[in-house]
Amino acid sequence: MKSLLYSVLGVALWLFASCSQEVKISLRTDEPSPLVKEYANVVVPPNIAPLNFFVDAADGKEGMVLSSGDSQLSVVCKDGALIPALEGWKELLANAKGKTMKVEHCVQTDDGWKAYQAFDILVAEDEIDACLAYRLIPPGYEKWNEMGIYQRNLENFEEKVILSNTQTDRNCMNCHSFCMQNPDRMQLHLRAKHAGTLIVNGDDIAKLETKTEQTISALVYPYWHPSGKYIVYSVNDTKQLFHTHHPNRIEVMDLASDVVVYDVEKNEIVTAPQIFDKEVFETFPSFSADGKTLYYCAARRQHIPDDIEKLKYHLCAISFDAETRSFGEKVDTLYQAEQMDKSVSFPRVSPDGKYLMFTLADYATFPIWHQEADLWMMDLKDGKTVCLDALNSQSVESYHSWSSNSRWVVFSSRRMDGLYTRPYIAYVYADGRVGKPFVLPQAKGDFYDKCMNSYNIPELIKDEVSVGQNELLRKALGEEKKQVSSAI
């Protein structure tokens, strides 16, 4: 027993010594670090978990010294990355808030640690919302029955299940959405077995049957009104197309689509002919920050799938009166897709009402497999649109969401390997400029090499979802559903 105790103690002391290994720089060079391209001048929140600095070296052969003011932190490579210790990282962020953090990337040599030329990381004054919600799902349709909705604390590495389909007979669950980044007001859909839409309002959970005689489908893509009284949805007749020889592997197509608004208090949907037109495909709706404008994507009906590449979605807007549940007579086209030979999806307005970010692809309405898909932004004051080059890559950039203070966005990108969507975080300055993004930090350096799931629909929320998983599961598995009525 005593020998076992000493063995355990010895292992513990070794682990402590390994974790606290100090990097003492013996030589500094003017040679730029291989990390410069990805990490130099990245903008990070003052409350973010330690970044992953990915390196191509054996464990212990590369190191890093991070410093700000009187604070300094040594890091040694493990599992293919340099990941600072949480407490030391927090201290550095606190000292560097609103300023910069100095990074010295080092290589171990026979003569000691050799440092590349130092570079900076910028630490913003503005915090990011504490949590991120997302669906984890394999990128191929073959394993569609393995998925779940999760939440991650962005200030550390803690991840929790909101709802997993291992608990619900392997059905599909999708389209989680929150009202103004509020974790206590949420909705998500269950498809196939146990089908229904779950609406969470604090401790109250309702399960809805949302297909009506007047709509072509159950409710699909959601967005909450800032008042919490309404959720705007599309209804879609959607099919998938699988390419055999095409850079875009999968196409999701609408054969028909419309937009409706669900009245949460009255359990009723309303719409207007302007957004419920059989000759037009209307989809991906969202509300303005003040709730007075409804944005959506609209395209002239085409013969699908033959004319899929002719399908170009405009960015449109129509006024909405929350008191009377009425819509304006005029539809404004804010981005003329056909003139630009492009197609718009996922319009999302910053909570301060200044900017609208959207995805732009060559055609169609679901760009998550479109290699050319990029993020763009519109200044809602003058209508000017710009391509967000600082955020875009040679691969797919698609879904995105804003933080509650309008200073951060998280977006999906396949830039890492072309196959899996990973969440990237970027700072948005008050004047609309964007900072250099970084991937969601993980506790282990080889995490993304081993993670076989895509991060789908990343949504920033102010705190953890508080509704109990047992309560959510009980309602999900229950057969009792409220039928949504229609005022169409």
Backbone torsions as a table, in degrees:
resi	resn	phi	psi	omega
1	MET	NA	-42.1	-179.2
2	LYS	-64.9	-39.2	-180.0
3	SER	-65.9	-37.0	177.1
4	LEU	-64.3	-40.2	179.4
5	LEU	-62.8	-43.7	179.2
6	TYR	-65.5	-35.4	178.4
7	SER	-64.4	-45.3	178.7
8	VAL	-62.7	-43.3	179.6
9	LEU	-62.9	-39.2	178.9
10	GLY	-63.9	-43.1	177.6
11	VAL	-62.1	-42.5	-180.0
12	ALA	-62.0	-43.3	179.0
13	LEU	-65.4	-37.6	178.4
14	TRP	-64.9	-42.9	178.8
15	LEU	-62.4	-42.7	179.3
16	PHE	-62.1	-43.5	-179.7
17	ALA	-64.3	-38.9	-179.6
18	SER	-65.7	-43.3	-176.5
19	CYS	-69.2	-28.0	-174.8
20	SER	-103.0	15.9	-179.7
21	GLN	-57.2	130.4	-177.2
22	GLU	-95.4	138.5	176.2
23	VAL	-98.9	107.3	178.4
24	LYS	-104.0	112.7	-174.4
25	ILE	-72.7	126.1	178.5
26	SER	-98.9	-27.9	-175.0
27	LEU	-146.2	137.4	174.9
28	ARG	-116.4	137.7	-179.7
29	THR	-122.4	168.3	176.5
30	ASP	-91.1	2.9	-178.8
31	GLU	-71.0	130.0	-179.9
32	PRO	-69.8	145.0	178.8
33	SER	-71.7	145.2	172.0
34	PRO	-60.6	-15.9	-179.4
35	LEU	-82.2	-10.9	-172.7
36	VAL	-58.0	-45.8	-175.1
37	LYS	-57.2	-41.1	-175.3
38	GLU	-90.7	-29.5	-168.7
39	TYR	-117.7	-21.5	-177.8
40	ALA	-63.0	128.8	177.8
41	ASN	66.2	18.8	168.2
42	VAL	-61.1	143.1	178.2
43	VAL	-105.0	125.2	-176.8
44	VAL	-122.6	153.4	174.0
45	PRO	-72.4	154.1	178.4
46	PRO	-74.9	-1.0	-180.0
47	ASN	-124.6	22.3	-177.1
48	ILE	-87.1	150.7	174.5
49	ALA	-64.9	161.2	-179.3
50	PRO	-55.3	135.0	178.8
51	LEU	-68.2	157.7	168.8
52	ASN	-96.3	116.2	173.5
53	PHE	-100.0	98.4	-174.2
54	PHE	-75.9	132.5	179.5
55	VAL	-130.8	158.9	179.7
56	ASP	-108.7	74.1	-176.0
57	ALA	-156.1	160.9	176.5
58	ALA	-70.3	154.4	179.5
59	ASP	-55.3	136.2	177.1
60	GLY	83.1	-8.7	-177.0
61	LYS	-88.9	-16.0	176.7
62	GLU	-127.2	150.3	-179.0
63	GLY	-144.2	-176.9	-176.8
64	MET	-156.5	143.1	171.6
65	VAL	-119.8	120.3	178.1
66	LEU	-107.4	138.1	-178.2
67	SER	-148.2	149.8	173.5
68	SER	-158.0	118.9	-176.8
69	GLY	60.4	-127.3	-179.7
70	ASP	-88.5	-4.0	-177.6
71	SER	-91.9	137.9	178.8
72	GLN	-143.8	144.1	-175.8
73	LEU	-141.0	129.6	176.4
74	SER	-97.6	143.3	179.6
75	VAL	-136.2	137.5	177.1
76	VAL	-120.1	142.6	-176.1
77	CYS	-60.0	136.4	172.8
78	LYS	-149.5	134.9	178.8
79	ASP	56.3	34.3	174.2
80	GLY	81.1	14.4	179.8
81	ALA	-152.3	156.8	171.2
82	LEU	-100.6	113.0	-177.4
83	ILE	-125.1	111.5	-178.3
84	PRO	-62.4	151.5	174.1
85	ALA	-65.9	143.2	-171.1
86	LEU	-59.3	-49.4	-175.3
87	GLU	-66.5	-43.4	178.0
88	GLY	-64.4	-38.2	177.8
89	TRP	-63.0	-43.4	179.2
90	LYS	-60.9	-40.7	178.8
91	GLU	-63.9	-41.6	177.4
92	LEU	-62.2	-45.2	179.7
93	LEU	-60.8	-41.5	-179.9
94	ALA	-62.0	-40.7	179.4
95	ASN	-72.4	-29.3	-174.9
96	ALA	-97.0	1.0	-176.3
97	LYS	-54.9	124.8	-177.8
98	GLY	78.1	4.8	-178.8
99	LYS	-133.9	-146.6	-178.8
100	THR	-124.6	158.0	173.5
101	MET	-114.7	130.7	-179.5
102	LYS	-86.3	134.8	-178.4
103	VAL	-122.1	124.0	174.7
104	GLU	-119.8	107.4	180.0
105	HIS	-85.9	130.8	-172.3
106	CYS	-125.2	155.5	173.7
107	VAL	-123.5	135.5	179.9
108	GLN	-80.8	127.4	178.8
109	THR	-124.1	176.7	177.5
110	ASP	-63.6	-23.6	-178.7
111	ASP	-97.9	8.6	-179.5
112	GLY	113.7	-164.0	-177.5
113	TRP	-83.5	123.1	176.6
114	LYS	-102.9	127.1	-176.6
115	ALA	-101.6	135.2	169.6
116	TYR	-71.3	174.4	175.5
117	GLN	-60.4	133.5	-177.2
118	ALA	-68.0	152.2	172.4
119	PHE	-137.7	171.1	-174.6
120	ASP	-112.9	150.5	164.9
121	ILE	-115.5	135.3	-179.0
122	LEU	-92.0	131.9	178.4
123	VAL	-109.4	114.8	-175.4
124	ALA	-72.1	159.6	172.0
125	GLU	-74.0	-31.3	-171.3
126	ASP	-86.7	129.7	176.5
127	GLU	-77.8	159.3	173.1
128	ILE	-98.6	154.9	175.4
129	ASP	-55.1	147.5	-167.2
130	ALA	-68.4	-24.5	-172.1
131	CYS	-133.8	159.7	176.2
132	LEU	-130.8	129.5	176.4
133	ALA	-106.8	144.2	-178.0
134	TYR	-161.3	162.6	171.5
135	ARG	-101.3	133.6	173.0
136	LEU	-100.5	124.8	-174.3
137	ILE	-152.1	139.5	174.9
138	PRO	-60.8	145.2	-175.9
139	PRO	-72.8	-19.3	179.6
140	GLY	-94.3	147.9	-176.4
141	TYR	-69.2	-16.6	-175.9
142	GLU	-62.2	-31.2	-177.5
143	LYS	-113.1	37.4	-178.8
144	TRP	-59.9	-21.8	-175.5
145	ASN	-86.8	13.7	174.4
146	GLU	-119.9	99.5	-176.3
147	MET	-159.1	166.5	175.9
148	GLY	-168.0	159.5	175.1
149	ILE	-100.5	127.0	-174.7
150	TYR	-125.8	164.3	172.2
151	GLN	-133.4	142.4	-177.1
152	ARG	-125.9	131.1	173.5
153	ASN	-75.8	117.6	-176.5
154	LEU	-75.8	-13.8	-179.0
155	GLU	-87.8	-10.7	172.5
156	ASN	-146.8	-154.8	-176.2
157	PHE	-112.7	18.1	-174.9
158	GLU	-78.8	126.4	177.0
159	GLU	-120.1	137.9	179.6
160	LYS	-131.3	152.2	176.0
161	VAL	-82.4	129.6	168.1
162	ILE	-84.7	-51.0	175.8
163	LEU	-159.7	132.2	179.4
164	SER	-117.7	145.4	-179.8
165	ASN	-79.6	-1.3	167.4
166	THR	-67.4	-18.3	178.6
167	GLN	-93.9	-12.1	-172.1
168	THR	-125.8	38.5	174.9
169	ASP	61.6	35.3	172.8
170	ARG	60.8	31.7	177.5
171	ASN	-81.7	175.0	176.7
172	CYS	-85.2	140.4	172.1
173	MET	-136.2	136.5	-173.0
174	ASN	-158.0	175.4	171.6
175	CYS	58.7	44.3	171.9
176	HIS	-65.0	141.0	-175.6
177	SER	-152.4	147.6	-175.7
178	PHE	-126.9	149.5	178.4
179	CYS	-86.5	110.9	176.4
180	MET	53.2	44.7	178.4
181	GLN	61.2	20.6	-179.4
182	ASN	-88.6	114.8	-176.8
183	PRO	-69.6	-12.9	-179.5
184	ASP	-90.1	-4.8	177.2
185	ARG	-126.6	103.8	-169.2
186	MET	-140.4	155.3	169.9
187	GLN	-138.9	152.0	170.3
188	LEU	-155.9	155.4	-178.8
189	HIS	-102.3	144.8	165.2
190	LEU	-112.7	135.0	-178.3
191	ARG	-117.3	161.4	-179.8
192	ALA	61.3	-123.6	-178.5
193	LYS	-64.3	139.9	-177.2
194	HIS	62.1	28.3	-174.7
195	ALA	-58.7	144.5	177.4
196	GLY	158.9	167.3	176.6
197	THR	-107.9	125.7	178.3
198	LEU	-93.5	124.4	176.0
199	ILE	-112.6	119.1	-179.3
200	VAL	-106.9	124.8	176.2
201	ASN	-131.1	89.2	-174.3
202	GLY	67.4	-123.8	178.8
203	ASP	-86.7	-7.3	-178.1
204	ASP	-90.1	128.8	178.7
205	ILE	-126.1	127.6	177.5
206	ALA	-118.7	143.3	173.6
207	LYS	-112.7	126.2	-171.6
208	LEU	-115.0	144.9	163.6
209	GLU	-97.7	113.0	-168.4
210	THR	-105.2	-4.0	176.0
211	LYS	-78.0	130.0	176.6
212	THR	-122.3	168.9	179.0
213	GLU	-65.8	-24.3	-175.1
214	GLN	-89.4	-10.8	-175.9
215	THR	-113.8	153.1	-174.6
216	ILE	-79.4	-12.9	-178.8
217	SER	-159.1	175.3	166.0
218	ALA	-66.9	167.3	-178.9
219	LEU	-64.8	145.0	-172.8
220	VAL	-122.5	-101.0	-171.3
221	TYR	-76.9	120.8	-171.8
222	PRO	-105.2	160.9	167.5
223	TYR	-159.2	129.3	-176.3
224	TRP	-79.5	143.0	167.3
225	HIS	-72.1	143.6	-177.5
226	PRO	-58.6	-24.1	178.2
227	SER	-73.4	-18.4	-174.4
228	GLY	80.9	-1.8	-177.0
229	LYS	-84.5	-18.5	-175.9
230	TYR	-135.9	154.8	167.4
231	ILE	-132.0	125.4	176.4
232	VAL	-89.6	138.8	-178.2
233	TYR	-132.6	156.5	160.4
234	SER	-96.1	157.7	165.7
235	VAL	-120.8	133.4	-168.0
236	ASN	-138.1	138.9	166.5
237	ASP	-100.0	98.9	-167.8
238	THR	-112.5	140.1	175.3
239	LYS	-133.2	157.8	176.4
240	GLN	-106.7	145.9	176.0
241	LEU	-125.4	129.8	-178.6
242	PHE	-109.5	119.3	-179.7
243	HIS	-83.6	144.3	173.7
244	THR	-98.4	-32.6	179.4
245	HIS	-135.1	81.9	-177.1
246	HIS	-164.1	140.0	178.8
247	PRO	-64.2	-25.6	175.7
248	ASN	-95.0	107.0	-168.0
249	ARG	-68.3	-40.5	-173.7
250	ILE	-128.6	138.6	175.7
251	GLU	-119.5	129.3	172.8
252	VAL	-104.6	122.0	-170.7
253	MET	-120.2	143.4	169.6
254	ASP	-93.6	127.5	169.5
255	LEU	-89.8	-19.5	174.3
256	ALA	-167.7	150.4	176.9
257	SER	-162.6	147.8	178.8
258	ASP	-141.8	173.2	178.9
259	VAL	-122.7	135.5	176.5
260	VAL	-135.9	160.7	176.5
261	VAL	-116.9	128.0	179.3
262	TYR	-96.2	125.4	175.8
263	ASP	-87.4	109.3	-174.1
264	VAL	-63.3	-40.6	-176.3
265	GLU	-73.9	-37.0	-177.3
266	LYS	-95.9	-5.3	179.9
267	ASN	55.0	50.6	-172.7
268	GLU	-145.2	145.2	176.0
269	ILE	-105.0	144.0	176.7
270	VAL	-130.6	161.2	176.8
271	THR	-160.6	-170.0	178.3
272	ALA	-147.4	155.0	-178.7
273	PRO	-57.3	-28.5	-177.8
274	GLN	-65.5	-24.7	-178.6
275	ILE	-119.7	13.5	-177.2
276	PHE	-138.7	57.7	-171.2
277	ASP	-109.6	125.1	-179.1
278	LYS	-65.8	-22.6	-178.9
279	GLU	-90.9	1.2	-178.5
280	VAL	-130.9	139.4	171.0
281	PHE	-90.8	117.4	177.9
282	GLU	-116.5	130.9	-175.9
283	THR	-157.4	176.8	178.7
284	PHE	47.2	61.7	-180.0
285	PRO	-80.8	156.3	173.0
286	SER	-157.9	155.3	179.7
287	PHE	-97.5	156.1	171.5
288	SER	-72.0	169.6	-177.6
289	ALA	-63.3	-32.3	179.7
290	ASP	-93.0	-2.4	177.0
291	GLY	78.2	5.5	-175.6
292	LYS	-93.3	-7.9	-179.3
293	THR	-130.9	138.3	175.7
294	LEU	-109.0	120.6	175.9
295	TYR	-99.9	148.1	176.4
296	TYR	-162.5	170.7	178.3
297	CYS	-107.4	138.2	-175.8
298	ALA	-141.9	138.8	178.7
299	ALA	-139.1	149.4	174.8
300	ARG	-67.2	140.6	-178.8
301	ARG	-56.5	137.2	176.4
302	GLN	-126.7	165.5	174.2
303	HIS	-82.2	113.1	-174.5
304	ILE	-108.8	133.5	11.2
305	PRO	-95.2	-2.2	-172.9
306	ASP	-56.2	-40.5	-175.3
307	ASP	-107.0	31.6	-175.9
308	ILE	-58.6	-35.8	-177.4
309	GLU	-77.4	-7.1	173.6
310	LYS	-90.1	-6.4	-175.2
311	LEU	-81.1	106.5	-177.1
312	LYS	-121.4	118.8	-176.9
313	TYR	-94.2	123.8	173.4
314	HIS	-77.2	161.2	167.7
315	LEU	-96.9	119.0	-174.7
316	CYS	-121.6	162.0	178.6
317	ALA	-144.7	144.3	176.1
318	ILE	-143.2	145.3	-178.7
319	SER	-74.6	152.7	179.5
320	PHE	-138.1	130.6	178.0
321	ASP	-104.3	110.0	-175.9
322	ALA	-68.5	-25.7	-179.3
323	GLU	-72.1	-40.2	-175.8
324	THR	-106.0	-4.2	-177.0
325	ARG	58.5	34.8	-176.9
326	SER	-111.5	159.2	-176.7
327	PHE	-116.7	154.8	177.2
328	GLY	-70.1	161.2	179.7
329	GLU	-79.8	-26.2	-173.3
330	LYS	-101.9	136.4	172.6
331	VAL	-105.5	124.2	176.6
332	ASP	-96.4	132.9	174.9
333	THR	-97.7	111.5	-173.8
334	LEU	-89.1	-26.5	177.4
335	TYR	-137.4	115.5	-176.7
336	GLN	-83.2	95.5	-173.1
337	ALA	-64.1	-42.8	-176.0
338	GLU	-66.6	-36.7	177.3
339	GLN	-65.7	-35.3	-178.6
340	MET	-90.0	-4.9	-178.3
341	ASP	57.0	42.6	-179.9
342	LYS	-137.0	176.9	-179.6
343	SER	-140.6	134.1	-173.5
344	VAL	-98.9	144.0	170.5
345	SER	-149.2	166.2	175.8
346	PHE	52.4	54.9	174.2
347	PRO	-69.0	128.5	-178.5
348	ARG	-137.8	123.9	-176.0
349	VAL	-95.4	137.9	176.3
350	SER	-65.0	144.9	-178.1
351	PRO	-58.8	-23.2	176.4
352	ASP	-83.2	-1.2	174.6
353	GLY	78.3	8.5	-174.5
354	LYS	-87.5	-36.9	-170.1
355	TYR	-130.8	151.5	174.7
356	LEU	-124.7	118.6	177.6
357	MET	-98.2	141.6	179.2
358	PHE	-148.4	164.4	177.2
359	THR	-100.3	139.2	-179.1
360	LEU	-124.3	124.3	178.2
361	ALA	-127.5	178.3	-177.1
362	ASP	-74.0	-31.9	-177.6
363	TYR	-165.5	169.1	173.9
364	ALA	69.1	-169.5	-165.1
365	THR	-123.4	-2.5	-175.3
366	PHE	-132.8	89.7	-166.5
367	PRO	-86.8	11.5	-171.3
368	ILE	-67.1	-14.7	173.8
369	TRP	-115.0	9.7	-179.9
370	HIS	-86.9	111.5	-176.6
371	GLN	-60.4	-26.4	-177.5
372	GLU	-86.9	-3.7	-175.1
373	ALA	-65.2	129.5	-179.3
374	ASP	-130.8	163.3	175.4
375	LEU	-94.8	135.8	177.1
376	TRP	-127.4	163.8	178.3
377	MET	-139.1	140.9	178.1
378	MET	-113.2	132.1	170.8
379	ASP	-81.1	113.2	-174.0
380	LEU	-72.3	-10.3	177.5
381	LYS	-77.2	-42.4	-177.5
382	ASP	-120.1	-1.9	177.9
383	GLY	77.6	4.2	-178.9
384	LYS	-71.1	135.8	178.8
385	THR	-115.3	142.5	177.9
386	VAL	-135.4	147.7	173.5
387	CYS	-80.1	132.3	-177.3
388	LEU	-87.9	74.7	-175.0
389	ASP	-57.3	-34.1	-178.0
390	ALA	-65.4	-21.0	-178.7
391	LEU	-99.5	-21.3	-170.4
392	ASN	-89.5	158.0	-179.6
393	SER	-135.5	-170.7	177.1
394	GLN	-80.4	-7.2	178.5
395	SER	-111.3	-160.4	-170.1
396	VAL	-80.5	129.6	162.5
397	GLU	-117.7	130.0	-172.2
398	SER	-138.9	-101.1	-171.6
399	TYR	-66.6	147.5	-176.2
400	HIS	-153.6	154.1	175.8
401	SER	-146.5	157.9	-175.7
402	TRP	-99.8	154.5	168.2
403	SER	-80.2	162.4	-175.8
404	SER	-66.3	-23.5	178.8
405	ASN	-94.6	4.9	177.2
406	SER	67.4	11.7	-176.9
407	ARG	-100.7	-8.5	-178.7
408	TRP	-135.7	148.7	170.1
409	VAL	-130.4	149.3	169.4
410	VAL	-118.0	139.5	-177.5
411	PHE	-142.5	156.3	179.0
412	SER	-88.3	137.2	177.9
413	SER	-145.1	145.6	174.5
414	ARG	-103.3	17.8	-173.7
415	ARG	-62.7	-23.4	-174.4
416	MET	-68.2	-43.5	-177.9
417	ASP	-145.2	0.0	179.9
418	GLY	81.0	-5.2	-175.3
419	LEU	-114.3	-46.5	-173.3
420	TYR	-106.0	136.3	173.0
421	THR	-80.6	130.7	176.5
422	ARG	-120.8	147.7	-179.7
423	PRO	-83.9	128.2	176.2
424	TYR	-114.4	146.2	-175.8
425	ILE	-117.8	137.8	-178.8
426	ALA	-142.3	149.1	178.4
427	TYR	-87.7	142.0	175.4
428	VAL	-118.1	115.3	178.8
429	TYR	-70.5	162.5	-178.2
430	ALA	-61.6	-27.2	-179.7
431	ASP	-89.2	6.8	176.3
432	GLY	95.4	-9.4	175.3
433	ARG	-68.2	154.3	179.5
434	VAL	-119.8	146.5	178.5
435	GLY	-87.2	171.3	178.8
436	LYS	-69.4	129.6	-173.7
437	PRO	-84.6	167.1	174.8
438	PHE	-141.2	153.7	-179.1
439	VAL	-76.4	151.4	177.2
440	LEU	-53.1	119.9	-178.1
441	PRO	-65.0	147.5	177.3
442	GLN	-128.6	162.0	-175.9
443	ALA	-74.8	-23.6	-178.9
444	LYS	-120.8	141.6	-175.7
445	GLY	-67.0	-29.3	-178.6
446	ASP	-96.3	16.0	-176.1
447	PHE	-56.0	-51.1	-174.8
448	TYR	-71.1	-23.2	174.5
449	ASP	-68.6	-29.8	-174.8
450	LYS	-103.7	-13.2	-179.3
451	CYS	-77.8	116.7	-176.1
452	MET	-98.7	18.1	178.7
453	ASN	-118.2	148.5	170.4
454	SER	-88.5	149.0	173.5
455	TYR	-91.3	115.0	-172.7
456	ASN	-113.8	132.7	178.9
457	ILE	54.8	65.9	175.5
458	PRO	-71.1	123.4	-177.7
459	GLU	-125.9	122.0	176.7
460	LEU	-75.7	135.6	176.8
461	ILE	-134.9	153.9	-171.5
462	LYS	-70.5	-26.4	-177.8
463	ASP	-158.2	-178.0	178.3
464	GLU	-67.5	149.3	170.5
465	VAL	-63.4	123.4	-171.8
466	SER	-91.7	-21.2	-179.0
467	VAL	-61.7	136.2	-177.5
468	GLY	-66.7	142.0	180.0
469	GLN	-62.7	-35.3	179.0
470	ASN	-65.2	-40.9	178.9
471	GLU	-65.4	-42.4	179.4
472	LEU	-64.2	-42.3	-179.1
473	LEU	-67.2	-40.4	179.4
474	ARG	-59.8	-42.5	179.3
475	LYS	-70.7	-38.5	-179.4
476	ALA	-62.1	-41.2	-177.4
477	LEU	-82.7	-14.4	-179.3
478	GLY	-69.2	148.5	-179.3
479	GLU	-86.8	-15.4	-178.2
480	GLU	-74.1	125.5	179.7
481	LYS	-137.2	145.2	174.0
482	LYS	-89.5	127.8	177.8
483	GLN	-79.2	124.8	176.3
484	VAL	-72.3	134.4	176.9
485	SER	-94.7	166.2	-175.6
486	SER	-125.8	135.0	173.4
487	ALA	-108.2	21.6	-179.2
488	ILE	-78.2	NA	NA
